[in-house]
């Protein structure tokens, strides 16, 4: 049995590992107390303990990932046979080996109070959901963090309003950042009226290390990235995690996380292109140091903990999104909190949960007759489950939701989003309206052509290019395209490749990533993909072709390529391989497009008077950078912006309640947002982040 470095009962909450329940360093392996003897074939040759995250070497040996990576930082050979070895040559062990290790029986580290034993893979859920000693330690730590009544009366906590510290790469694993405000960075999440200041502390954030294993070293993580030193955001930020991707299955990353390091390479202060090149490097293990927002630390207990005893089922309702005032309402919705009370812990709620192909998250398929949920009557079919008992499920799975429900006590708190009962465009009804018409998958991403004229961010620009060709009618232009206004991101049609056999390749003016403007005078900027294909085919059949495109430019790209260790690594970002059929421009390529090519959408947020909107912004007028657009930098968990789910990091705010933000600085935009006590309409332009 493995001996813990210190008795778990004598450790504080800060010292305890939240995965294994023992006390060990952040860079050390987890510690387990095994009940039975473990086969030698499942033991690491370095630490002589059962393997954790096993890695196979080309020479046929297996080690813990942490042990091997630490060893290879000092040496360059296999510890057993001393053959030359580097970490990128190793591969994660087979699924069979990992399953055998997960099934090893371990004891709860708090066996003086909890005599449970379980499979190793079940220890973490046991600690967080069933172990009374671990739960008591967590509750005591939370109780100690709550300020006294004198502190509550004493005003705001230090550094609360108006600051959003920029995380640095040297933060410890559980550090909470503090510091002065960045120039041009404001945070409506902190802004509040003095007479109605909510009882809360400042934002809580942690720097954590996340390791993601992949059997194919070139497999995409399935993460969209925005930001970089050359953009107003400054940091590298996760915009979105694709459903069913490697990162989604791992479950440790979330939209809004700031990436500080990738495999010990700092990306905290590098241009966007360089960070993407580092993130796309092939490797079996991706080790990310990320700054993760944990939301506000509440000073007062949540209302549901003080429910009147005469009302066993309490429902608190708050609208978080309403119909946009301009144009059709594609995603009018309401966020509702529902508390279900079971007669006993094991009683089922009677809820069938599913996932949908067109939208991430967990949805209610059906409420079983006679079940707790059906009797309560407040949940409905097609409700989207945003959270259960505080666990964020916006990108979750029905399986994870079911585990949370099964592990809960008698009270189960749901936060769900419900589509408003409004007729949709063209006479179609919404889901669950009884007419059998399925809601169009893209309605929630509805956008319209932007009418707001503005300049691109500093350092980004565009130039038009025109090519006039005389050609044989049968000769192809030799380009492939993607995009179109019918796609999820509503981006204009762009060129994904220029084929060597076509006439445009010989001319050399047209490049991959150029956005199509027109062909022979026919506008292409507002067309869907299929419409653009039809127009291009028809016009290319003529003997004379005039093609207009726009190319976006970023200052300092050539200088950055000269500083980079691998020029070829950066060149592949703009020149895809022949077998790369899913190539798309980087996020920064869209920032330079002229504003008449932007499409925007309205997002309506609603809140109570003592809530924050829940997002921070960068941009506005600065003496050093001039006029910069306003970008969303952070979305705070547990706030209206978070639960609404449509606002993303990297979105550009072009108008507030219909008033353009062009020409505004921080001191003019923040009061405008503060004046909106209960409802605000944000008009945003959103570009898809770079996929890694």
Secondary structure as the mmCIF struct_conf table of DSSP 4:
data_model
#
loop_
_struct_conf.conf_type_id
_struct_conf.id
_struct_conf.beg_label_comp_id
_struct_conf.beg_label_asym_id
_struct_conf.beg_label_seq_id
_struct_conf.end_label_comp_id
_struct_conf.end_label_asym_id
_struct_conf.end_label_seq_id
HELX_LH_PP_P HELX_LH_PP_P1 UNK A 2 UNK A 4
BEND BEND1 UNK A 5 UNK A 6
HELX_RH_3T_P HELX_RH_3T_P1 UNK A 8 UNK A 10
TURN_TY1_P TURN_TY1_P1 UNK A 13 UNK A 15
BEND BEND2 UNK A 16 UNK A 16
TURN_TY1_P TURN_TY1_P2 UNK A 18 UNK A 20
BEND BEND3 UNK A 21 UNK A 22
TURN_TY1_P TURN_TY1_P3 UNK A 26 UNK A 27
BEND BEND4 UNK A 28 UNK A 28
HELX_LH_PP_P HELX_LH_PP_P2 UNK A 29 UNK A 30
STRN STRN1 UNK A 33 UNK A 34
BEND BEND5 UNK A 35 UNK A 36
HELX_RH_3T_P HELX_RH_3T_P2 UNK A 40 UNK A 42
STRN STRN2 UNK A 43 UNK A 43
TURN_TY1_P TURN_TY1_P4 UNK A 45 UNK A 47
BEND BEND6 UNK A 49 UNK A 49
STRN STRN3 UNK A 50 UNK A 50
BEND BEND7 UNK A 52 UNK A 53
STRN STRN4 UNK A 54 UNK A 56
TURN_TY1_P TURN_TY1_P5 UNK A 58 UNK A 59
BEND BEND8 UNK A 60 UNK A 60
STRN STRN5 UNK A 62 UNK A 64
HELX_RH_AL_P HELX_RH_AL_P1 UNK A 65 UNK A 74
BEND BEND9 UNK A 76 UNK A 76
STRN STRN6 UNK A 77 UNK A 77
TURN_TY1_P TURN_TY1_P6 UNK A 79 UNK A 81
STRN STRN7 UNK A 84 UNK A 84
HELX_RH_3T_P HELX_RH_3T_P3 UNK A 87 UNK A 89
STRN STRN8 UNK A 91 UNK A 92
HELX_LH_PP_P HELX_LH_PP_P3 UNK A 93 UNK A 94
HELX_RH_AL_P HELX_RH_AL_P2 UNK A 95 UNK A 102
TURN_TY1_P TURN_TY1_P7 UNK A 103 UNK A 103
STRN STRN9 UNK A 105 UNK A 107
TURN_TY1_P TURN_TY1_P8 UNK A 109 UNK A 113
STRN STRN10 UNK A 117 UNK A 119
HELX_RH_3T_P HELX_RH_3T_P4 UNK A 120 UNK A 122
HELX_RH_AL_P HELX_RH_AL_P3 UNK A 123 UNK A 129
TURN_TY1_P TURN_TY1_P9 UNK A 130 UNK A 130
HELX_RH_AL_P HELX_RH_AL_P4 UNK A 132 UNK A 145
BEND BEND10 UNK A 146 UNK A 146
HELX_LH_PP_P HELX_LH_PP_P4 UNK A 147 UNK A 148
HELX_RH_AL_P HELX_RH_AL_P5 UNK A 149 UNK A 153
TURN_TY1_P TURN_TY1_P10 UNK A 154 UNK A 154
BEND BEND11 UNK A 156 UNK A 156
HELX_LH_PP_P HELX_LH_PP_P5 UNK A 157 UNK A 157
TURN_TY1_P TURN_TY1_P11 UNK A 158 UNK A 159
TURN_TY1_P TURN_TY1_P12 UNK A 161 UNK A 162
TURN_TY1_P TURN_TY1_P13 UNK A 169 UNK A 170
TURN_TY1_P TURN_TY1_P14 UNK A 173 UNK A 174
HELX_LH_PP_P HELX_LH_PP_P6 UNK A 180 UNK A 182
TURN_TY1_P TURN_TY1_P15 UNK A 183 UNK A 184
STRN STRN11 UNK A 185 UNK A 186
TURN_TY1_P TURN_TY1_P16 UNK A 188 UNK A 190
HELX_RH_3T_P HELX_RH_3T_P5 UNK A 194 UNK A 196
BEND BEND12 UNK A 199 UNK A 199
STRN STRN12 UNK A 200 UNK A 213
BEND BEND13 UNK A 215 UNK A 216
TURN_TY1_P TURN_TY1_P17 UNK A 217 UNK A 218
STRN STRN13 UNK A 223 UNK A 227
TURN_TY1_P TURN_TY1_P18 UNK A 229 UNK A 230
BEND BEND14 UNK A 231 UNK A 231
TURN_TY1_P TURN_TY1_P19 UNK A 232 UNK A 233
BEND BEND15 UNK A 235 UNK A 235
STRN STRN14 UNK A 236 UNK A 241
TURN_TY1_P TURN_TY1_P20 UNK A 243 UNK A 244
BEND BEND16 UNK A 245 UNK A 245
HELX_RH_AL_P HELX_RH_AL_P6 UNK A 246 UNK A 250
TURN_TY1_P TURN_TY1_P21 UNK A 255 UNK A 256
HELX_LH_PP_P HELX_LH_PP_P7 UNK A 257 UNK A 257
STRN STRN15 UNK A 258 UNK A 262
TURN_TY1_P TURN_TY1_P22 UNK A 263 UNK A 264
STRN STRN16 UNK A 265 UNK A 266
TURN_TY1_P TURN_TY1_P23 UNK A 268 UNK A 269
BEND BEND17 UNK A 270 UNK A 270
HELX_RH_AL_P HELX_RH_AL_P7 UNK A 272 UNK A 279
TURN_TY1_P TURN_TY1_P24 UNK A 280 UNK A 280
BEND BEND18 UNK A 281 UNK A 281
BEND BEND19 UNK A 284 UNK A 284
STRN STRN17 UNK A 285 UNK A 298
BEND BEND20 UNK A 299 UNK A 300
HELX_RH_3T_P HELX_RH_3T_P6 UNK A 303 UNK A 306
TURN_TY1_P TURN_TY1_P25 UNK A 309 UNK A 310
BEND BEND21 UNK A 312 UNK A 313
STRN STRN18 UNK A 315 UNK A 321
BEND BEND22 UNK A 325 UNK A 327
BEND BEND23 UNK A 330 UNK A 330
STRN STRN19 UNK A 333 UNK A 341
BEND BEND24 UNK A 343 UNK A 344
TURN_TY1_P TURN_TY1_P26 UNK A 345 UNK A 346
STRN STRN20 UNK A 351 UNK A 354
BEND BEND25 UNK A 357 UNK A 359
BEND BEND26 UNK A 361 UNK A 361
STRN STRN21 UNK A 362 UNK A 367
TURN_TY1_P TURN_TY1_P27 UNK A 369 UNK A 370
BEND BEND27 UNK A 371 UNK A 371
HELX_RH_AL_P HELX_RH_AL_P8 UNK A 372 UNK A 376
TURN_TY1_P TURN_TY1_P28 UNK A 381 UNK A 382
STRN STRN22 UNK A 384 UNK A 388
TURN_TY1_P TURN_TY1_P29 UNK A 389 UNK A 390
STRN STRN23 UNK A 391 UNK A 392
TURN_TY1_P TURN_TY1_P30 UNK A 394 UNK A 395
HELX_RH_AL_P HELX_RH_AL_P9 UNK A 398 UNK A 407
BEND BEND28 UNK A 410 UNK A 410
STRN STRN24 UNK A 411 UNK A 419
HELX_LH_PP_P HELX_LH_PP_P8 UNK A 423 UNK A 424
HELX_RH_3T_P HELX_RH_3T_P7 UNK A 425 UNK A 427
TURN_TY1_P TURN_TY1_P31 UNK A 431 UNK A 432
BEND BEND29 UNK A 433 UNK A 435
HELX_LH_PP_P HELX_LH_PP_P9 UNK A 437 UNK A 440
TURN_TY1_P TURN_TY1_P32 UNK A 441 UNK A 442
HELX_RH_3T_P HELX_RH_3T_P8 UNK A 443 UNK A 445
STRN STRN25 UNK A 448 UNK A 449
HELX_LH_PP_P HELX_LH_PP_P10 UNK A 455 UNK A 457
TURN_TY1_P TURN_TY1_P33 UNK A 458 UNK A 459
STRN STRN26 UNK A 460 UNK A 470
TURN_TY1_P TURN_TY1_P34 UNK A 473 UNK A 474
STRN STRN27 UNK A 479 UNK A 482
TURN_TY1_P TURN_TY1_P35 UNK A 485 UNK A 486
BEND BEND30 UNK A 487 UNK A 489
HELX_LH_PP_P HELX_LH_PP_P11 UNK A 491 UNK A 493
STRN STRN28 UNK A 494 UNK A 498
TURN_TY1_P TURN_TY1_P36 UNK A 500 UNK A 501
BEND BEND31 UNK A 502 UNK A 502
HELX_RH_AL_P HELX_RH_AL_P10 UNK A 503 UNK A 507
TURN_TY1_P TURN_TY1_P37 UNK A 512 UNK A 513
HELX_LH_PP_P HELX_LH_PP_P12 UNK A 514 UNK A 514
STRN STRN29 UNK A 515 UNK A 519
TURN_TY1_P TURN_TY1_P38 UNK A 520 UNK A 521
STRN STRN30 UNK A 522 UNK A 523
TURN_TY1_P TURN_TY1_P39 UNK A 525 UNK A 526
HELX_RH_AL_P HELX_RH_AL_P11 UNK A 529 UNK A 540
TURN_TY1_P TURN_TY1_P40 UNK A 541 UNK A 541
BEND BEND32 UNK A 542 UNK A 543
STRN STRN31 UNK A 544 UNK A 554
TURN_TY1_P TURN_TY1_P41 UNK A 555 UNK A 556
HELX_RH_AL_P HELX_RH_AL_P12 UNK A 557 UNK A 563
BEND BEND33 UNK A 564 UNK A 565
HELX_RH_AL_P HELX_RH_AL_P13 UNK A 567 UNK A 574
BEND BEND34 UNK A 575 UNK A 575
TURN_TY1_P TURN_TY1_P42 UNK A 578 UNK A 579
TURN_TY1_P TURN_TY1_P43 UNK A 581 UNK A 582
HELX_RH_AL_P HELX_RH_AL_P14 UNK A 587 UNK A 591
TURN_TY1_P TURN_TY1_P44 UNK A 592 UNK A 592
BEND BEND35 UNK A 593 UNK A 593
HELX_RH_3T_P HELX_RH_3T_P9 UNK A 595 UNK A 597
STRN STRN32 UNK A 599 UNK A 606
TURN_TY1_P TURN_TY1_P45 UNK A 609 UNK A 610
STRN STRN33 UNK A 615 UNK A 622
TURN_TY1_P TURN_TY1_P46 UNK A 623 UNK A 625
STRN STRN34 UNK A 626 UNK A 635
TURN_TY1_P TURN_TY1_P47 UNK A 637 UNK A 638
BEND BEND36 UNK A 639 UNK A 639
HELX_RH_AL_P HELX_RH_AL_P15 UNK A 640 UNK A 644
TURN_TY1_P TURN_TY1_P48 UNK A 649 UNK A 650
STRN STRN35 UNK A 652 UNK A 656
TURN_TY1_P TURN_TY1_P49 UNK A 657 UNK A 658
STRN STRN36 UNK A 659 UNK A 660
TURN_TY1_P TURN_TY1_P50 UNK A 662 UNK A 663
HELX_RH_AL_P HELX_RH_AL_P16 UNK A 666 UNK A 675
BEND BEND37 UNK A 677 UNK A 678
STRN STRN37 UNK A 679 UNK A 685
HELX_LH_PP_P HELX_LH_PP_P13 UNK A 688 UNK A 689
STRN STRN38 UNK A 690 UNK A 691
#
